[in-house]
Amino acid sequence: MAGNKNPWRDIPSLLEWLRIELAMAPSTPRTPSVPTPPLLFELARRIQFGIRQYHAIAKDHYTLFGQRISELDSIANLAGTCVEEYRRVNLPGAKSPGGKVPADQRDVWAASLAHRAAKKAGYLTTMAQWHQTAKAKYRSRVPISLFLRRLAEGGHVKGEKLHATPYATIEKIDPYHRQTFVTLDPDDATTGSDEHRNLMGCEFLNYLAGHRFPGASNPDPSFYEWLEYSPFCIGTPGFWGDDAFRNPRTISLAGHDLTHVLVTPSKLVAEQVISAPGVWTTLNTSLLPASNKGPPGAAAFVWDADCNLYLHSHGLDGFVHTSAKQGKKIRCSGMLVAVNGIVTYMSNQSGHYEPNAESIYNFGKWLHARRCVLSQAIVEITRGTGPLRGRIQFPAFLDFCRGRGFPGPVGLSYPQ
């Protein structure tokens, strides 16, 4: 059944399933031919009843997720038994070359139903746990709107610390880290300035605007409860529903082989935290897998709240700036080039944290105090206006920032 790659995709409605059943074709029976066993008719009836019972439960209340999970487990077991019984008396079916269509073999659809029910049960289990532990402001429409709009207003920059920007924060909150790309007006939604850059972002803006789907019953659902009635979660692509909602981009937050950098006097040295911990070599960013932004040989950097420095290949396996610290507050992020342990280029190119010129100034001063920046290194400011935008040599950048009254970091550590 189409959509099994997405665990949030719900099982078909009863109407969908009846249409599929009417069009299903049996595979070539085994020889000698035997009558269709009564058990198959009984299983078909019970599967239909289970689907009816499941869809009768309200979808947008996480307190009812347990009931839905029980029904899904039962449907998965029934469908699995149906597959076994069908193949006992028929040759196994095979889906059409172009993908499953309603006329495929009965066991193909039953196996897919079992798989889809099991994945949806796992998804609901994860989301039920999230609702039990998530902060209250993340579980209600008005509080999360106010919180994200404060970030959009500039609330993601507090002193020397940077909070993830609104859309990166939504990714961090989501247990499945689906990219919900939006830009929000700092004031409110009535100005029409909110924008979405992907379908998940479009759905989030509909949620903030208070849109209600047919069948919805929760007056104040979380975004993930609300999604349960969205095309994002319902329908069978290829048979019914919108294929455009399949396979949204997700962000990996674990298991990535980060480059951990130590700022020693006059040189940066690095280790790979997973593949070669404790093996320190002089840092050359050109030896890392290529990033999808920045100049050739650049790597993404994250300077965290405790002054630890990490590098990674931006965009590799969906890994972005917020991935390194799982969306936690940091001091600066951007792109960096280092040759033989010396930084030759740095920028504040990071849409997930949007560091300003002062953030990159603090980072540059911190490195410069250990003589780890080339005297003619290039600083590129990708956010900002006027003289502090574009490329500038490092000494001139320092002078200009001092002239603007940037205090620079004081007393920051160099973790070892």
C-alpha positions as CSV (number, residue, x, y, z in Angstrom):
1,M,0.0,0.0,0.0
2,A,1.4,3.3,-1.0
3,G,2.9,5.5,1.8
4,N,4.5,2.8,3.9
5,K,7.7,4.8,4.1
6,N,5.9,7.3,6.2
7,P,4.9,5.9,9.7
8,W,2.5,8.7,10.2
9,R,0.4,7.7,7.2
10,D,-2.9,6.2,8.5
11,I,-4.5,3.0,7.3
12,P,-7.2,3.3,4.6
13,S,-10.7,4.3,5.5
14,L,-13.4,1.6,5.3
15,L,-14.6,3.0,2.0
16,E,-11.1,2.8,0.5
17,W,-10.6,-0.7,1.7
18,L,-13.9,-1.9,0.3
19,R,-13.0,-0.4,-3.1
20,I,-9.7,-2.1,-2.9
21,E,-11.3,-5.5,-2.0
22,L,-13.8,-5.2,-4.9
23,A,-10.9,-4.7,-7.4
24,M,-8.5,-7.3,-5.9
25,A,-7.7,-10.2,-8.2
26,P,-6.7,-13.6,-6.9
27,S,-3.4,-15.1,-7.9
28,T,-3.2,-18.4,-9.8
29,P,-4.5,-21.1,-7.4
30,R,-2.2,-23.9,-6.5
31,T,-2.9,-27.3,-8.0
32,P,-4.8,-29.3,-7.2
33,S,-7.3,-26.5,-6.9
34,V,-9.1,-26.2,-3.5
35,P,-12.1,-24.2,-2.6
36,T,-11.5,-20.8,-1.0
37,P,-11.4,-21.7,2.7
38,P,-14.1,-20.2,4.9
39,L,-11.4,-18.7,7.1
40,L,-10.5,-16.2,4.4
41,F,-14.1,-14.9,4.3
42,E,-14.2,-14.6,8.1
43,L,-10.8,-12.8,8.1
44,A,-12.0,-10.3,5.5
45,R,-15.2,-9.6,7.5
46,R,-13.1,-9.1,10.7
47,I,-10.7,-6.8,9.0
48,Q,-13.5,-4.7,7.7
49,F,-15.0,-4.5,11.2
50,G,-11.6,-3.6,12.7
51,I,-11.1,-0.8,10.2
52,R,-14.6,0.5,11.0
53,Q,-13.9,0.4,14.8
54,Y,-10.5,2.1,14.4
55,H,-11.8,5.0,12.4
56,A,-14.7,5.6,14.8
57,I,-12.1,6.7,17.5
58,A,-11.4,10.4,17.5
59,K,-7.9,11.0,16.0
60,D,-7.0,14.4,17.5
61,H,-6.8,13.4,21.2
62,Y,-3.5,11.9,22.3
63,T,-5.3,10.4,25.3
64,L,-7.1,8.1,22.8
65,F,-3.9,7.1,21.0
66,G,-3.8,3.9,23.2
67,Q,-7.2,2.8,21.9
68,R,-6.1,3.4,18.3
69,I,-2.9,1.5,18.9
70,S,-4.8,-1.5,20.2
71,E,-7.1,-1.5,17.2
72,L,-4.1,-1.2,14.8
73,D,-2.4,-4.1,16.5
74,S,-5.5,-6.2,16.0
75,I,-5.8,-5.2,12.3
76,A,-2.1,-6.0,11.8
77,N,-2.5,-9.5,13.3
78,L,-5.7,-10.2,11.2
79,A,-4.1,-9.0,8.0
80,G,-0.9,-11.1,8.7
81,T,-3.1,-14.2,9.3
82,C,-5.0,-13.4,6.1
83,V,-1.7,-13.4,4.1
84,E,-0.7,-16.8,5.5
85,E,-4.0,-18.4,4.8
86,Y,-4.2,-16.9,1.3
87,R,-0.8,-18.2,0.3
88,R,-1.6,-21.6,1.7
89,V,-4.0,-22.2,-1.2
90,N,-2.8,-19.7,-3.8
91,L,0.5,-18.7,-5.4
92,P,2.0,-15.7,-3.7
93,G,1.0,-12.5,-5.5
94,A,3.3,-9.8,-6.8
95,K,2.6,-6.1,-7.2
96,S,2.5,-4.6,-10.6
97,P,5.8,-3.3,-12.2
98,G,4.7,0.3,-11.8
99,G,3.6,-0.1,-8.1
100,K,0.6,-1.5,-6.4
101,V,-2.8,-0.9,-8.0
102,P,-6.2,-2.0,-6.7
103,A,-6.2,-5.1,-9.1
104,D,-3.0,-6.5,-7.5
105,Q,-3.2,-9.8,-5.6
106,R,-5.1,-10.1,-2.3
107,D,-2.1,-11.1,-0.3
108,V,-0.1,-8.1,-1.5
109,W,-2.7,-5.7,-0.2
110,A,-3.3,-7.6,3.0
111,A,0.5,-7.7,3.7
112,S,0.7,-3.9,3.1
113,L,-2.2,-3.3,5.4
114,A,-0.5,-5.2,8.2
115,H,2.8,-3.3,7.6
116,R,1.0,0.1,7.5
117,A,-1.0,-0.6,10.7
118,A,2.1,-1.7,12.6
119,K,4.0,1.5,11.5
120,K,1.1,3.7,12.4
121,A,0.9,2.1,15.8
122,G,4.6,2.7,16.4
123,Y,4.1,6.4,15.3
124,L,1.2,6.9,17.7
125,T,3.2,5.3,20.5
126,T,6.0,7.8,20.0
127,M,3.6,10.8,19.7
128,A,1.7,9.7,22.9
129,Q,5.0,9.7,24.8
130,W,5.9,13.1,23.4
131,H,2.5,14.6,24.5
132,Q,3.1,13.3,28.1
133,T,6.5,15.0,28.4
134,A,6.6,18.0,26.1
135,K,6.4,21.5,27.5
136,A,2.8,22.9,27.7
137,K,3.6,25.8,25.3
138,Y,4.4,23.2,22.6
139,R,1.1,21.4,23.0
140,S,-1.3,24.3,22.4
141,R,-1.8,26.5,19.4
142,V,-1.8,30.0,20.9
143,P,1.3,29.5,23.2
144,I,3.4,28.0,20.5
145,S,2.4,30.7,18.1
146,L,3.4,33.4,20.7
147,F,6.7,31.6,21.5
148,L,7.7,31.2,17.8
149,R,6.8,34.8,17.0
150,R,9.0,36.1,19.8
151,L,11.8,34.1,18.3
152,A,11.0,35.6,14.9
153,E,11.1,39.1,16.5
154,G,14.8,38.5,17.4
155,G,14.2,36.6,20.6
156,H,16.5,33.8,19.4
157,V,19.4,36.1,20.2
158,K,19.9,36.6,23.9
159,G,23.3,38.0,24.9
160,E,26.0,35.7,23.5
161,K,23.6,32.8,23.2
162,L,21.5,31.9,20.1
163,H,18.3,30.0,20.2
164,A,17.2,28.1,17.0
165,T,15.0,30.1,14.7
166,P,11.3,29.3,14.5
167,Y,11.3,26.7,11.8
168,A,14.4,25.0,13.2
169,T,12.7,25.0,16.6
170,I,9.7,23.2,15.1
171,E,12.0,20.5,13.7
172,K,13.7,20.1,17.1
173,I,10.3,19.7,18.8
174,D,9.1,17.1,16.4
175,P,10.2,13.6,17.5
176,Y,10.5,12.7,13.8
177,H,12.3,15.9,12.9
178,R,10.3,16.6,9.8
179,Q,11.2,19.9,8.1
180,T,8.5,22.4,8.7
181,F,9.9,25.4,6.8
182,V,8.1,28.7,7.6
183,T,8.9,32.3,8.1
184,L,6.7,34.0,10.7
185,D,5.6,37.6,11.1
186,P,6.9,38.7,14.6
187,D,3.5,40.4,15.4
188,D,0.7,38.1,14.4
189,A,-0.8,36.1,11.5
190,T,-3.3,38.8,10.5
191,T,-0.7,40.8,8.4
192,G,-0.5,38.0,5.9
193,S,3.3,38.1,6.1
194,D,3.7,34.5,7.3
195,E,5.2,32.3,4.5
196,H,5.7,28.6,4.0
197,R,8.4,27.0,1.9
198,N,7.2,23.4,1.9
199,L,4.0,21.4,2.4
200,M,4.7,20.7,6.0
201,G,5.2,24.4,6.6
202,C,1.9,25.1,4.8
203,E,0.1,22.8,7.1
204,F,1.7,24.4,10.2
205,L,0.5,27.8,9.1
206,N,-3.0,26.4,8.6
207,Y,-2.8,25.1,12.1
208,L,-1.7,28.5,13.5
209,A,-4.6,30.1,11.7
210,G,-7.1,27.8,13.5
211,H,-8.2,25.7,10.5
212,R,-10.4,22.7,11.4
213,F,-10.7,19.5,9.3
214,P,-14.0,17.6,9.0
215,G,-14.2,15.1,11.8
216,A,-11.9,17.1,14.1
217,S,-13.2,17.2,17.7
218,N,-10.4,18.6,19.8
219,P,-10.9,22.4,20.3
220,D,-7.2,23.0,21.2
221,P,-5.1,20.2,19.7
222,S,-1.3,20.2,19.4
223,F,0.1,20.4,15.9
224,Y,0.6,16.7,15.9
225,E,-2.9,15.9,17.1
226,W,-4.2,18.3,14.5
227,L,-2.2,16.6,11.7
228,E,-4.1,13.4,12.2
229,Y,-7.0,14.7,10.0
230,S,-4.7,16.4,7.5
231,P,-3.9,15.0,4.0
232,F,-0.4,14.6,5.4
233,C,-1.6,11.7,7.5
234,I,-4.7,10.3,5.7
235,G,-5.4,8.9,2.3
236,T,-3.6,6.2,0.2
237,P,-1.4,7.9,-2.4
238,G,-1.8,6.2,-5.8
239,F,-5.3,5.3,-4.9
240,W,-6.7,8.3,-3.0
241,G,-5.0,11.3,-1.4
242,D,-2.3,13.7,-2.3
243,D,1.0,12.2,-3.4
244,A,2.7,15.6,-2.7
245,F,2.5,14.9,1.1
246,R,4.7,11.8,0.8
247,N,8.2,11.6,2.2
248,P,8.9,15.1,3.7
249,R,12.5,15.9,4.4
250,T,13.6,14.9,7.9
251,I,16.6,15.9,9.9
252,S,19.0,13.3,11.4
253,L,20.0,14.2,15.0
254,A,22.0,11.1,16.1
255,G,24.8,8.8,15.0
256,H,26.6,11.4,12.8
257,D,30.4,11.4,13.0
258,L,31.0,14.9,14.1
259,T,34.4,16.5,14.0
260,H,35.3,17.7,17.5
261,V,37.9,20.5,17.4
262,L,40.3,21.6,20.1
263,V,41.7,25.2,19.9
264,T,45.3,24.7,21.0
265,P,47.8,27.6,21.0
266,S,48.5,28.4,17.3
267,K,46.7,25.4,15.8
268,L,43.3,23.6,15.5
269,V,43.4,19.9,16.0
270,A,40.5,17.5,15.6
271,E,39.1,14.1,16.3
272,Q,36.1,12.2,14.8
273,V,33.8,11.5,17.7
274,I,32.5,8.1,16.4
275,S,35.0,6.7,13.9
276,A,38.3,7.8,15.6
277,P,37.8,9.2,19.1
278,G,41.1,10.2,20.7
279,V,43.0,10.3,17.4
280,W,44.0,14.0,17.0
281,T,45.2,15.4,13.7
282,T,45.8,18.9,12.4
283,L,42.5,20.2,11.0
284,N,42.1,20.5,7.3
285,T,38.4,21.0,6.4
286,S,39.0,20.1,2.8
287,L,39.5,16.5,3.9
288,L,35.9,16.3,5.2
289,P,33.0,15.4,2.8
290,A,31.9,18.4,0.8
291,S,29.2,20.7,2.2
292,N,26.3,22.0,0.2
293,K,27.0,25.6,1.2
294,G,30.0,27.9,1.7
295,P,33.2,28.0,-0.5
296,P,35.1,24.9,-1.6
297,G,36.6,23.1,1.3
298,A,34.3,24.6,3.9
299,A,32.6,22.8,6.7
300,A,29.7,23.8,8.9
301,F,30.7,24.8,12.5
302,V,28.8,25.0,15.7
303,W,30.3,26.8,18.7
304,D,28.2,25.6,21.6
305,A,27.1,27.3,24.8
306,D,30.0,25.7,26.7
307,C,32.6,26.8,24.1
308,N,33.0,23.4,22.5
309,L,33.6,23.6,18.7
310,Y,32.2,21.0,16.3
311,L,32.3,20.7,12.5
312,H,30.3,18.6,10.1
313,S,29.5,18.4,6.4
314,H,26.4,20.6,5.9
315,G,23.5,18.8,4.2
316,L,25.1,15.4,4.3
317,D,22.3,12.9,5.2
318,G,20.0,15.9,6.1
319,F,22.5,17.1,8.8
320,V,22.3,20.9,9.4
321,H,23.5,23.4,11.9
322,T,20.9,22.5,14.6
323,S,21.7,18.8,14.3
324,A,25.0,18.9,16.0
325,K,23.5,20.1,19.4
326,Q,20.0,18.9,18.7
327,G,18.6,22.4,18.5
328,K,20.0,23.6,21.9
329,K,21.3,27.1,22.4
330,I,24.8,27.9,21.0
331,R,27.1,30.9,20.7
332,C,27.7,30.9,16.9
333,S,27.3,28.8,13.8
334,G,28.3,29.2,10.2
335,M,30.8,27.9,7.6
336,L,34.6,27.7,8.2
337,V,37.7,26.8,6.2
338,A,40.8,25.7,8.0
339,V,44.1,24.8,6.3
340,N,46.9,23.1,8.4
341,G,45.1,24.0,11.6
342,I,44.6,27.7,10.7
343,V,41.3,29.3,9.8
344,T,41.3,31.1,6.4
345,Y,37.6,31.8,6.1
346,M,34.6,32.1,8.4
347,S,31.0,33.2,7.8
348,N,27.7,33.4,9.7
349,Q,25.9,31.5,7.0
350,S,23.4,29.6,9.2
351,G,19.7,29.9,8.6
352,H,18.8,27.6,11.5
353,Y,20.3,30.0,14.1
354,E,20.8,33.3,12.1
355,P,23.9,34.5,14.0
356,N,24.5,38.2,13.7
357,A,27.8,40.0,13.1
358,E,28.5,40.2,16.8
359,S,28.2,36.5,17.1
360,I,30.9,35.9,14.4
361,Y,33.0,38.6,16.0
362,N,33.0,36.8,19.3
363,F,33.9,33.6,17.6
364,G,36.7,35.2,15.6
365,K,38.1,36.9,18.7
366,W,38.0,33.6,20.6
367,L,40.0,31.9,17.9
368,H,42.3,34.8,17.4
369,A,43.3,34.8,21.0
370,R,45.0,31.4,20.4
371,R,46.5,32.6,17.1
372,C,44.4,30.2,15.1
373,V,43.2,32.7,12.4
374,L,45.2,33.7,9.4
375,S,46.1,37.4,9.5
376,Q,44.5,37.8,6.0
377,A,41.6,35.5,6.6
378,I,38.2,36.3,5.0
379,V,35.1,37.0,7.0
380,E,31.9,36.8,5.2
381,I,28.7,38.3,6.7
382,T,25.7,36.8,5.0
383,R,23.2,38.5,7.3
384,G,23.1,42.2,8.0
385,T,23.2,45.4,6.1
386,G,25.6,48.2,5.3
387,P,29.3,47.8,5.8
388,L,28.9,44.6,7.8
389,R,27.6,42.6,4.9
390,G,29.7,40.8,2.3
391,R,33.4,39.8,2.5
392,I,36.0,41.6,4.5
393,Q,39.5,40.7,5.7
394,F,39.8,39.6,9.3
395,P,41.9,42.6,10.7
396,A,39.5,45.1,9.1
397,F,36.5,43.2,10.4
398,L,37.9,43.3,14.0
399,D,38.6,47.0,13.7
400,F,35.1,47.7,12.4
401,C,33.4,45.7,15.1
402,R,35.5,47.4,17.8
403,G,34.4,50.8,16.3
404,R,30.8,49.6,16.6
405,G,31.3,49.0,20.3
406,F,31.1,45.2,20.2
407,P,32.7,44.2,23.5
408,G,34.0,40.8,22.4
409,P,34.1,37.7,24.6
410,V,35.6,37.9,28.0
411,G,36.9,35.0,30.1
412,L,35.6,32.2,27.8
413,S,37.2,28.8,28.3
414,Y,39.0,26.5,25.8
415,P,37.6,23.1,26.8
416,Q,40.1,20.3,26.6
